[in-house]
Amino acid sequence: MRWPIILIERIGRGRLAALVLIVLAAVSWQLARQSPPATAPPPVTGGERLPDFYVKGLQLTTTDAEGRPTRQLSAGELRYFRQDGSTELSDAHLRLPNDQGAPWEIRAAAGEVLEDGGLVLLHGPVSIHREATDDTRPLHLETRDLRLHPDEGYAETGERVTVVSGPDRIEAVGLQAWLHPPVRIKFLAKVKARYVPR
């Protein structure tokens, strides 16, 4: 087969390369006209986290080995993120039983559950309430941004705190509270108290 060699010799090597490029360009242009236009990928929004699943109207009760409730959690909505194992709550209400009185009722507009439930971060305004019984007085506490360890019944914050028990009132900045018996509350700074004699 001598004709390709003769053709290359007649055209010349430089002109052959130019001809090949022109043919490739023409073929590419024809293929581009025939194929449908490529659609642009959807824009990626930065910083947006999407939950792996969510639950509305959550009602959850945890029990001990004997079947006694150790805590109850309700939330308007729960959102779980598998990537970091965190759980976000809205309209959170946590009830901790109290062997020596009424249960503790803890409420917050938003929160996070971390460490497999061992740590609960409550964001924004937080209220803690205990009803009166024959042996205990009522207690109502208002603060913000509370760290709660439900299993230990331990809570802490560095924010302003107001505690009202009947006619008595305490204001402070920062608090440590042990909610399991024996109940103790430690105020950290700028404590002002008003006690009404009985």
N, CA and C atoms as a LAMMPS dump frame, in Angstrom:
ITEM: TIMESTEP
0
ITEM: NUMBER OF ATOMS
594
ITEM: BOX BOUNDS ff ff ff
-5.0000000000000000e+02 5.0000000000000000e+02
-5.0000000000000000e+02 5.0000000000000000e+02
-5.0000000000000000e+02 5.0000000000000000e+02
ITEM: ATOMS id mol type element x y z
1 1 1 N 0.844 -1.176 0
2 1 2 C 0 0 0
3 1 3 C 0.882 1.229 0
4 2 1 N 1.147 1.757 -1.243
5 2 2 C 2.019 2.903 -1.358
6 2 3 C 1.27 4.214 -1.404
7 3 1 N -0.081 4.202 -1.546
8 3 2 C -0.766 5.485 -1.772
9 3 3 C -0.766 6.396 -0.558
10 4 1 N -0.822 5.93 0.715
11 4 2 C -0.728 6.902 1.811
12 4 3 C 0.612 7.612 1.811
13 5 1 N 1.691 6.867 1.523
14 5 2 C 3.012 7.495 1.526
15 5 3 C 3.091 8.538 0.423
16 6 1 N 2.563 8.191 -0.777
17 6 2 C 2.58 9.149 -1.897
18 6 3 C 1.779 10.383 -1.544
19 7 1 N 0.603 10.169 -0.882
20 7 2 C -0.246 11.296 -0.509
21 7 3 C 0.478 12.216 0.464
22 8 1 N 1.16 11.644 1.489
23 8 2 C 1.886 12.454 2.465
24 8 3 C 2.997 13.225 1.78
25 9 1 N 3.713 12.56 0.802
26 9 2 C 4.797 13.245 0.124
27 9 3 C 4.267 14.4 -0.71
28 10 1 N 3.085 14.239 -1.377
29 10 2 C 2.535 15.303 -2.209
30 10 3 C 2.038 16.467 -1.357
31 11 1 N 1.366 16.155 -0.192
32 11 2 C 0.806 17.23 0.632
33 11 3 C 1.894 17.91 1.452
34 12 1 N 2.852 17.135 1.913
35 12 2 C 3.869 17.66 2.812
36 12 3 C 3.435 17.457 4.252
37 13 1 N 4.407 17.186 5.121
38 13 2 C 4.088 16.839 6.51
39 13 3 C 3.463 17.999 7.262
40 14 1 N 3.893 19.226 7.096
41 14 2 C 3.335 20.38 7.805
42 14 3 C 1.894 20.626 7.395
43 15 1 N 1.653 20.529 6.083
44 15 2 C 0.28 20.75 5.62
45 15 3 C -0.633 19.618 6.076
46 16 1 N -0.114 18.383 6.193
47 16 2 C -0.919 17.252 6.651
48 16 3 C -1.373 17.466 8.08
49 17 1 N -0.489 17.959 8.922
50 17 2 C -0.861 18.209 10.322
51 17 3 C -1.952 19.267 10.398
52 18 1 N -1.841 20.311 9.6
53 18 2 C -2.858 21.361 9.582
54 18 3 C -4.181 20.799 9.093
55 19 1 N -4.134 19.933 8.065
56 19 2 C -5.354 19.341 7.536
57 19 3 C -6.03 18.454 8.581
58 20 1 N -5.247 17.681 9.303
59 20 2 C -5.804 16.814 10.36
60 20 3 C -6.482 17.655 11.425
61 21 1 N -5.858 18.757 11.829
62 21 2 C -6.461 19.634 12.851
63 21 3 C -7.767 20.233 12.362
64 22 1 N -7.811 20.622 11.092
65 22 2 C -9.046 21.199 10.534
66 22 3 C -10.154 20.16 10.521
67 23 1 N -9.814 18.931 10.119
68 23 2 C -10.827 17.855 10.086
69 23 3 C -11.337 17.567 11.49
70 24 1 N -10.433 17.497 12.484
71 24 2 C -10.854 17.241 13.882
72 24 3 C -11.744 18.363 14.399
73 25 1 N -11.41 19.601 14.094
74 25 2 C -12.227 20.732 14.529
75 25 3 C -13.612 20.662 13.919
76 26 1 N -13.686 20.309 12.609
77 26 2 C -14.989 20.217 11.941
78 26 3 C -15.831 19.102 12.546
79 27 1 N -15.219 17.954 12.834
80 27 2 C -15.957 16.841 13.448
81 27 3 C -16.439 17.221 14.836
82 28 1 N -15.597 17.866 15.639
83 28 2 C -15.986 18.288 16.99
84 28 3 C -17.144 19.269 16.94
85 29 1 N -17.064 20.223 15.988
86 29 2 C -18.135 21.222 15.869
87 29 3 C -19.454 20.547 15.489
88 30 1 N -19.393 19.568 14.582
89 30 2 C -20.607 18.862 14.164
90 30 3 C -21.193 18.064 15.332
91 31 1 N -20.358 17.401 16.123
92 31 2 C -20.841 16.631 17.277
93 31 3 C -21.452 17.551 18.328
94 32 1 N -20.853 18.714 18.53
95 32 2 C -21.388 19.658 19.515
96 32 3 C -22.765 20.152 19.103
97 33 1 N -22.981 20.332 17.781
98 33 2 C -24.303 20.783 17.302
99 33 3 C -25.355 19.703 17.512
100 34 1 N -24.97 18.43 17.416
101 34 2 C -25.939 17.349 17.506
102 34 3 C -26.261 16.966 18.949
103 35 1 N -25.321 17.102 19.887
104 35 2 C -25.568 16.688 21.27
105 35 3 C -26.372 17.765 21.994
106 36 1 N -27.245 17.371 22.956
107 36 2 C -28.037 18.361 23.687
108 36 3 C -27.143 19.223 24.557
109 37 1 N -27.559 20.457 24.802
110 37 2 C -26.724 21.337 25.626
111 37 3 C -26.602 20.797 27.046
112 38 1 N -25.411 20.912 27.563
113 38 2 C -25.168 20.445 28.933
114 38 3 C -25.815 21.407 29.918
115 39 1 N -26.471 20.839 30.926
116 39 2 C -27.08 21.687 31.953
117 39 3 C -26.069 21.917 33.064
118 40 1 N -26.08 23.118 33.6
119 40 2 C -25.15 23.452 34.671
120 40 3 C -25.589 22.759 35.949
121 41 1 N -24.639 22.267 36.761
122 41 2 C -25.019 21.627 38.019
123 41 3 C -25.653 22.649 38.956
124 42 1 N -26.545 22.193 39.843
125 42 2 C -27.175 23.145 40.759
126 42 3 C -26.132 23.787 41.662
127 43 1 N -26.33 25.055 42.012
128 43 2 C -25.342 25.719 42.859
129 43 3 C -25.292 25.08 44.235
130 44 1 N -24.099 25 44.788
131 44 2 C -23.904 24.438 46.123
132 44 3 C -24.016 25.569 47.132
133 45 1 N -24.911 25.403 48.078
134 45 2 C -25.074 26.433 49.108
135 45 3 C -24.143 26.107 50.257
136 46 1 N -23.303 27.037 50.6
137 46 2 C -22.337 26.81 51.665
138 46 3 C -22.964 26.952 53.035
139 47 1 N -22.524 26.102 53.965
140 47 2 C -22.925 26.234 55.347
141 47 3 C -24.263 25.617 55.703
142 48 1 N -25.035 25.156 54.747
143 48 2 C -26.354 24.602 55.046
144 48 3 C -26.216 23.13 55.411
145 49 1 N -26.751 22.781 56.606
146 49 2 C -26.725 21.383 57.033
147 49 3 C -28.123 20.803 56.868
148 50 1 N -28.198 19.629 56.263
149 50 2 C -29.478 18.964 56.113
150 50 3 C -29.491 17.738 57.004
151 51 1 N -30.565 17.538 57.78
152 51 2 C -30.607 16.382 58.689
153 51 3 C -30.778 15.078 57.921
154 52 1 N -30.265 14.003 58.518
155 52 2 C -30.462 12.681 57.933
156 52 3 C -31.886 12.192 58.183
157 53 1 N -32.457 12.578 59.327
158 53 2 C -33.882 12.349 59.551
159 53 3 C -34.374 13.327 60.605
160 54 1 N -35.697 13.485 60.662
161 54 2 C -36.281 14.358 61.676
162 54 3 C -37.591 13.76 62.16
163 55 1 N -37.984 14.166 63.367
164 55 2 C -39.219 13.686 63.982
165 55 3 C -39.979 14.905 64.479
166 56 1 N -41.274 14.948 64.216
167 56 2 C -42.118 16.016 64.751
168 56 3 C -42.974 15.451 65.876
169 57 1 N -43.197 16.271 66.909
170 57 2 C -44.024 15.84 68.031
171 57 3 C -43.408 14.692 68.81
172 58 1 N -42.114 14.784 69.118
173 58 2 C -41.398 13.704 69.809
174 58 3 C -41.879 13.55 71.247
175 59 1 N -42.075 12.312 71.679
176 59 2 C -42.345 11.951 73.071
177 59 3 C -41.467 10.748 73.381
178 60 1 N -40.49 10.9 74.29
179 60 2 C -39.527 9.837 74.56
180 60 3 C -39.382 9.657 76.06
181 61 1 N -39.458 8.406 76.526
182 61 2 C -39.265 8.09 77.941
183 61 3 C -38.127 7.091 78.069
184 62 1 N -37.152 7.4 78.924
185 62 2 C -36.038 6.506 79.209
186 62 3 C -36.279 5.86 80.57
187 63 1 N -36.035 4.545 80.675
188 63 2 C -36.263 3.845 81.939
189 63 3 C -34.98 3.178 82.423
190 64 1 N -34.978 2.828 83.718
191 64 2 C -33.845 2.085 84.274
192 64 3 C -34.09 0.583 84.097
193 65 1 N -33.225 -0.243 84.691
194 65 2 C -33.327 -1.699 84.525
195 65 3 C -34.63 -2.252 85.086
196 66 1 N -35.214 -1.572 86.081
197 66 2 C -36.473 -2.023 86.67
198 66 3 C -37.699 -1.46 85.948
199 67 1 N -37.479 -0.651 84.911
200 67 2 C -38.594 -0.093 84.167
201 67 3 C -39.121 1.221 84.708
202 68 1 N -38.43 1.824 85.68
203 68 2 C -38.862 3.113 86.22
204 68 3 C -38.341 4.234 85.329
205 69 1 N -39.18 5.231 85.049
206 69 2 C -38.719 6.336 84.188
207 69 3 C -37.554 7.088 84.826
208 70 1 N -36.509 7.298 84.038
209 70 2 C -35.373 8.089 84.512
210 70 3 C -35.401 9.492 83.931
211 71 1 N -36.057 9.663 82.782
212 71 2 C -36.267 10.985 82.195
213 71 3 C -37.265 10.888 81.056
214 72 1 N -37.906 11.994 80.802
215 72 2 C -38.848 12.089 79.697
216 72 3 C -38.491 13.316 78.877
217 73 1 N -38.478 13.132 77.579
218 73 2 C -38.135 14.229 76.672
219 73 3 C -39.249 14.394 75.658
220 74 1 N -39.702 15.617 75.487
221 74 2 C -40.624 15.927 74.393
222 74 3 C -40.048 17.119 73.635
223 75 1 N -40.353 17.183 72.345
224 75 2 C -39.843 18.273 71.515
225 75 3 C -40.795 18.499 70.355
226 76 1 N -40.923 19.756 69.949
227 76 2 C -41.715 20.063 68.764
228 76 3 C -41.123 19.421 67.534
229 77 1 N -39.786 19.415 67.468
230 77 2 C -39.105 18.779 66.334
231 77 3 C -37.725 18.331 66.762
232 78 1 N -37.316 17.168 66.274
233 78 2 C -35.973 16.625 66.484
234 78 3 C -35.335 16.434 65.127
235 79 1 N -34.068 16.868 64.976
236 79 2 C -33.321 16.705 63.727
237 79 3 C -31.992 16.03 64.036
238 80 1 N -31.72 14.913 63.362
239 80 2 C -30.498 14.147 63.614
240 80 3 C -29.536 14.282 62.445
241 81 1 N -28.241 14.52 62.776
242 81 2 C -27.194 14.667 61.765
243 81 3 C -26.172 13.548 61.966
244 82 1 N -26.145 12.599 61.019
245 82 2 C -25.269 11.442 61.156
246 82 3 C -23.799 11.827 61.095
247 83 1 N -23.452 12.874 60.342
248 83 2 C -22.046 13.235 60.124
249 83 3 C -21.306 13.467 61.439
250 84 1 N -21.913 14.208 62.379
251 84 2 C -21.243 14.438 63.661
252 84 3 C -22.001 13.821 64.838
253 85 1 N -23.088 13.098 64.552
254 85 2 C -23.822 12.417 65.614
255 85 3 C -24.631 13.335 66.511
256 86 1 N -24.858 14.573 66.083
257 86 2 C -25.581 15.527 66.927
258 86 3 C -27.075 15.483 66.633
259 87 1 N -27.848 15.9 67.618
260 87 2 C -29.3 15.959 67.508
261 87 3 C -29.749 17.342 67.937
262 88 1 N -30.524 18.007 67.108
263 88 2 C -31.045 19.335 67.44
264 88 3 C -32.504 19.216 67.833
265 89 1 N -32.913 20.031 68.822
266 89 2 C -34.276 20.031 69.326
267 89 3 C -34.868 21.427 69.206
268 90 1 N -36.168 21.494 68.989
269 90 2 C -36.882 22.756 69.107
270 90 3 C -38.044 22.546 70.068
271 91 1 N -38.387 23.595 70.825
272 91 2 C -39.438 23.499 71.848
273 91 3 C -39.207 22.287 72.748
274 92 1 N -38.03 22.266 73.367
275 92 2 C -37.635 21.109 74.171
276 92 3 C -38.217 21.188 75.578
277 93 1 N -38.648 20.036 76.083
278 93 2 C -39.162 19.905 77.45
279 93 3 C -38.607 18.609 78.018
280 94 1 N -37.77 18.727 79.06
281 94 2 C -37.148 17.569 79.686
282 94 3 C -37.663 17.453 81.113
283 95 1 N -38.13 16.276 81.481
284 95 2 C -38.619 16.03 82.844
285 95 3 C -37.693 15.029 83.513
286 96 1 N -37.116 15.437 84.659
287 96 2 C -36.237 14.568 85.435
288 96 3 C -36.948 14.198 86.728
289 97 1 N -37.144 12.903 86.996
290 97 2 C -37.782 12.503 88.244
291 97 3 C -36.94 12.922 89.452
292 98 1 N -37.618 13.1 90.578
293 98 2 C -36.964 13.524 91.815
294 98 3 C -37.502 12.641 92.934
295 99 1 N -36.621 11.815 93.502
296 99 2 C -37.056 10.864 94.528
297 99 3 C -37.59 11.554 95.785
298 100 1 N -37.209 12.8 95.992
299 100 2 C -37.616 13.491 97.218
300 100 3 C -38.597 14.632 96.948
301 101 1 N -39.318 14.579 95.863
302 101 2 C -40.272 15.645 95.59
303 101 3 C -40.801 15.575 94.177
304 102 1 N -41.393 16.667 93.743
305 102 2 C -41.944 16.736 92.391
306 102 3 C -40.816 16.701 91.364
307 103 1 N -41.099 16.24 90.144
308 103 2 C -40.046 16.197 89.119
309 103 3 C -39.606 17.587 88.7
310 104 1 N -38.388 17.657 88.169
311 104 2 C -37.868 18.895 87.601
312 104 3 C -38.367 19.013 86.169
313 105 1 N -38.92 20.158 85.828
314 105 2 C -39.402 20.427 84.47
315 105 3 C -38.476 21.474 83.846
316 106 1 N -37.766 21.087 82.79
317 106 2 C -36.778 21.964 82.158
318 106 3 C -37.246 22.257 80.73
319 107 1 N -37.345 23.545 80.39
320 107 2 C -37.861 23.937 79.077
321 107 3 C -36.913 24.924 78.39
322 108 1 N -36.803 24.791 77.065
323 108 2 C -36.004 25.715 76.258
324 108 3 C -36.547 25.724 74.842
325 109 1 N -36.379 26.84 74.147
326 109 2 C -36.86 26.938 72.766
327 109 3 C -36.016 26.097 71.816
328 110 1 N -34.728 25.904 72.144
329 110 2 C -33.84 25.149 71.245
330 110 3 C -32.78 24.441 72.065
331 111 1 N -32.254 23.354 71.507
332 111 2 C -31.216 22.621 72.219
333 111 3 C -30.529 21.624 71.314
334 112 1 N -29.45 21.029 71.844
335 112 2 C -28.697 19.992 71.155
336 112 3 C -28.442 18.856 72.126
337 113 1 N -28.486 17.63 71.618
338 113 2 C -28.155 16.45 72.407
339 113 3 C -26.846 15.896 71.864
340 114 1 N -25.846 15.772 72.745
341 114 2 C -24.522 15.293 72.351
342 114 3 C -24.116 14.117 73.234
343 115 1 N -23.022 13.472 72.85
344 115 2 C -22.424 12.401 73.644
345 115 3 C -23.447 11.316 73.979
346 116 1 N -24.207 10.883 72.965
347 116 2 C -25.212 9.823 73.142
348 116 3 C -26.191 10.134 74.257
349 117 1 N -26.565 11.4 74.387
350 117 2 C -27.533 11.796 75.401
351 117 3 C -26.921 12.179 76.73
352 118 1 N -25.609 12.055 76.862
353 118 2 C -24.967 12.387 78.128
354 118 3 C -24.857 13.881 78.377
355 119 1 N -24.975 14.689 77.314
356 119 2 C -24.875 16.143 77.447
357 119 3 C -25.973 16.784 76.608
358 120 1 N -26.702 17.715 77.228
359 120 2 C -27.739 18.467 76.525
360 120 3 C -27.394 19.943 76.646
361 121 1 N -27.265 20.621 75.504
362 121 2 C -27.019 22.062 75.483
363 121 3 C -28.331 22.751 75.163
364 122 1 N -28.81 23.569 76.089
365 122 2 C -30.061 24.294 75.89
366 122 3 C -29.728 25.732 75.544
367 123 1 N -30.22 26.217 74.409
368 123 2 C -29.872 27.535 73.891
369 123 3 C -30.992 28.536 74.143
370 124 1 N -30.588 29.789 74.354
371 124 2 C -31.577 30.836 74.573
372 124 3 C -32.17 30.741 75.969
373 125 1 N -33.342 31.34 76.175
374 125 2 C -33.963 31.312 77.504
375 125 3 C -34.274 29.881 77.951
376 126 1 N -33.971 29.608 79.211
377 126 2 C -34.199 28.285 79.808
378 126 3 C -34.931 28.476 81.129
379 127 1 N -35.921 27.639 81.388
380 127 2 C -36.605 27.662 82.682
381 127 3 C -36.541 26.281 83.314
382 128 1 N -36.351 26.254 84.643
383 128 2 C -36.37 25.02 85.419
384 128 3 C -37.411 25.224 86.518
385 129 1 N -38.329 24.276 86.631
386 129 2 C -39.421 24.44 87.589
387 129 3 C -39.639 23.145 88.37
388 130 1 N -39.926 23.306 89.67
389 130 2 C -40.317 22.178 90.52
390 130 3 C -41.519 22.603 91.341
391 131 1 N -42.592 21.846 91.266
392 131 2 C -43.788 22.146 92.04
393 131 3 C -43.55 21.876 93.522
394 132 1 N -44.377 22.5 94.346
395 132 2 C -44.295 22.276 95.786
396 132 3 C -44.887 20.911 96.14
397 133 1 N -44.368 20.311 97.194
398 133 2 C -44.951 19.103 97.786
399 133 3 C -45.093 19.36 99.284
400 134 1 N -45.508 18.337 100.013
401 134 2 C -45.628 18.487 101.47
402 134 3 C -44.273 18.766 102.114
403 135 1 N -43.196 18.264 101.506
404 135 2 C -41.861 18.392 102.105
405 135 3 C -40.974 19.432 101.432
406 136 1 N -41.332 19.885 100.238
407 136 2 C -40.465 20.83 99.513
408 136 3 C -41.263 22.034 99.059
409 137 1 N -40.57 23.144 98.974
410 137 2 C -41.186 24.382 98.488
411 137 3 C -41.086 24.434 96.963
412 138 1 N -41.94 25.225 96.317
413 138 2 C -41.802 25.364 94.851
414 138 3 C -40.514 26.113 94.533
415 139 1 N -40.011 25.858 93.366
416 139 2 C -38.784 26.537 92.93
417 139 3 C -38.887 26.796 91.435
418 140 1 N -38.594 28.024 91.039
419 140 2 C -38.602 28.381 89.62
420 140 3 C -37.31 29.126 89.307
421 141 1 N -36.608 28.677 88.263
422 141 2 C -35.308 29.239 87.889
423 141 3 C -35.371 29.679 86.431
424 142 1 N -34.867 30.882 86.163
425 142 2 C -34.777 31.402 84.791
426 142 3 C -33.319 31.742 84.487
427 143 1 N -32.832 31.297 83.317
428 143 2 C -31.472 31.624 82.892
429 143 3 C -31.396 31.488 81.373
430 144 1 N -30.162 31.404 80.853
431 144 2 C -29.926 31.216 79.418
432 144 3 C -28.777 30.229 79.23
433 145 1 N -28.793 29.549 78.08
434 145 2 C -27.654 28.75 77.62
435 145 3 C -27.138 27.818 78.721
436 146 1 N -27.907 26.807 79.003
437 146 2 C -27.619 25.869 80.089
438 146 3 C -26.979 24.601 79.544
439 147 1 N -25.951 24.122 80.24
440 147 2 C -25.346 22.81 79.962
441 147 3 C -25.917 21.838 80.981
442 148 1 N -26.467 20.734 80.489
443 148 2 C -27.15 19.789 81.373
444 148 3 C -26.628 18.386 81.131
445 149 1 N -26.265 17.7 82.227
446 149 2 C -25.896 16.283 82.192
447 149 3 C -27.044 15.521 82.848
448 150 1 N -28.005 15.021 82.065
449 150 2 C -29.23 14.463 82.651
450 150 3 C -28.979 13.282 83.578
451 151 1 N -28.048 12.384 83.223
452 151 2 C -27.827 11.196 84.059
453 151 3 C -27.34 11.565 85.449
454 152 1 N -26.486 12.589 85.529
455 152 2 C -25.976 13.029 86.833
456 152 3 C -26.888 14.054 87.498
457 153 1 N -27.859 14.575 86.752
458 153 2 C -28.715 15.628 87.289
459 153 3 C -27.941 16.9 87.574
460 154 1 N -26.922 17.166 86.76
461 154 2 C -26.056 18.328 86.975
462 154 3 C -26.271 19.338 85.855
463 155 1 N -26.377 20.628 86.239
464 155 2 C -26.562 21.698 85.253
465 155 3 C -25.661 22.868 85.608
466 156 1 N -25.234 23.621 84.565
467 156 2 C -24.384 24.783 84.82
468 156 3 C -24.587 25.821 83.724
469 157 1 N -24.337 27.062 84.082
470 157 2 C -24.367 28.164 83.132
471 157 3 C -23.494 29.285 83.663
472 158 1 N -23.018 30.134 82.761
473 158 2 C -22.291 31.337 83.143
474 158 3 C -23.127 32.59 82.975
475 159 1 N -24.401 32.422 82.629
476 159 2 C -25.281 33.555 82.355
477 159 3 C -26.011 34.008 83.623
478 160 1 N -26.778 35.09 83.49
479 160 2 C -27.569 35.593 84.613
480 160 3 C -28.627 34.567 85.013
481 161 1 N -28.881 34.498 86.316
482 161 2 C -29.803 33.516 86.872
483 161 3 C -30.75 34.22 87.835
484 162 1 N -32.015 33.852 87.774
485 162 2 C -33.002 34.314 88.748
486 162 3 C -33.721 33.09 89.299
487 163 1 N -33.74 32.97 90.625
488 163 2 C -34.417 31.858 91.286
489 163 3 C -35.488 32.431 92.202
490 164 1 N -36.71 31.907 92.061
491 164 2 C -37.823 32.33 92.909
492 164 3 C -38.386 31.098 93.596
493 165 1 N -38.518 31.18 94.932
494 165 2 C -39.113 30.109 95.718
495 165 3 C -40.076 30.739 96.706
496 166 1 N -41.355 30.696 96.37
497 166 2 C -42.335 31.404 97.199
498 166 3 C -42.039 32.892 97.154
499 167 1 N -41.966 33.558 98.332
500 167 2 C -41.666 34.995 98.343
501 167 3 C -40.171 35.308 98.236
502 168 1 N -39.317 34.276 98.3
503 168 2 C -37.865 34.485 98.275
504 168 3 C -37.367 34.578 96.829
505 169 1 N -36.289 35.372 96.661
506 169 2 C -35.751 35.608 95.318
507 169 3 C -34.233 35.738 95.403
508 170 1 N -33.554 35.089 94.455
509 170 2 C -32.086 35.183 94.367
510 170 3 C -31.738 35.521 92.923
511 171 1 N -30.83 36.507 92.761
512 171 2 C -30.294 36.831 91.44
513 171 3 C -28.784 36.667 91.488
514 172 1 N -28.205 36.168 90.403
515 172 2 C -26.764 35.941 90.371
516 172 3 C -26.307 35.841 88.922
517 173 1 N -24.987 35.754 88.764
518 173 2 C -24.386 35.466 87.457
519 173 3 C -23.644 34.146 87.595
520 174 1 N -24.06 33.158 86.834
521 174 2 C -23.427 31.848 86.876
522 174 3 C -24.023 30.963 87.957
523 175 1 N -24.106 29.676 87.633
524 175 2 C -24.713 28.74 88.568
525 175 3 C -24.232 27.334 88.295
526 176 1 N -24.123 26.551 89.364
527 176 2 C -23.946 25.105 89.29
528 176 3 C -25.075 24.499 90.113
529 177 1 N -25.767 23.519 89.55
530 177 2 C -26.915 22.93 90.254
531 177 3 C -26.832 21.411 90.192
532 178 1 N -27.051 20.78 91.345
533 178 2 C -27.134 19.333 91.457
534 178 3 C -28.594 19.022 91.765
535 179 1 N -29.321 18.466 90.822
536 179 2 C -30.763 18.297 90.941
537 179 3 C -31.163 16.972 91.585
538 180 1 N -30.24 16 91.617
539 180 2 C -30.518 14.761 92.337
540 180 3 C -30.295 15.008 93.832
541 181 1 N -31.042 14.319 94.698
542 181 2 C -30.856 14.514 96.147
543 181 3 C -29.445 14.13 96.578
544 182 1 N -28.864 14.881 97.506
545 182 2 C -29.404 16.114 98.101
546 182 3 C -29.247 17.286 97.128
547 183 1 N -30.335 18.006 96.876
548 183 2 C -30.337 19.109 95.914
549 183 3 C -29.474 20.248 96.444
550 184 1 N -28.577 20.752 95.562
551 184 2 C -27.72 21.881 95.925
552 184 3 C -27.637 22.826 94.745
553 185 1 N -27.61 24.119 95.013
554 185 2 C -27.416 25.132 93.969
555 185 3 C -26.319 26.067 94.447
556 186 1 N -25.321 26.251 93.594
557 186 2 C -24.195 27.137 93.92
558 186 3 C -24.225 28.312 92.943
559 187 1 N -24.287 29.522 93.493
560 187 2 C -24.271 30.736 92.671
561 187 3 C -22.838 31.238 92.599
562 188 1 N -22.396 31.657 91.41
563 188 2 C -20.97 31.896 91.181
564 188 3 C -20.537 33.344 91.381
565 189 1 N -21.37 34.333 91.085
566 189 2 C -20.919 35.73 91.186
567 189 3 C -22.123 36.662 91.283
568 190 1 N -21.874 37.864 91.824
569 190 2 C -22.856 38.953 91.877
570 190 3 C -24.207 38.478 92.426
571 191 1 N -24.138 37.859 93.59
572 191 2 C -25.35 37.27 94.185
573 191 3 C -26.106 38.333 94.97
574 192 1 N -27.412 38.442 94.7
575 192 2 C -28.312 39.302 95.468
576 192 3 C -29.505 38.436 95.886
577 193 1 N -29.83 38.457 97.187
578 193 2 C -30.896 37.605 97.694
579 193 3 C -31.888 38.416 98.519
580 194 1 N -33.145 37.99 98.462
581 194 2 C -34.19 38.583 99.287
582 194 3 C -34.955 37.458 99.946
583 195 1 N -34.89 37.384 101.269
584 195 2 C -35.595 36.365 102.026
585 195 3 C -36.704 37.016 102.824
586 196 1 N -37.894 36.425 102.802
587 196 2 C -39.02 36.93 103.563
588 196 3 C -39.185 36.043 104.788
589 197 1 N -39.115 36.609 106.014
590 197 2 C -39.273 35.776 107.225
591 197 3 C -40.639 35.121 107.262
592 198 1 N -40.681 33.922 107.816
593 198 2 C -41.941 33.192 107.928
594 198 3 C -42.444 33.264 109.342
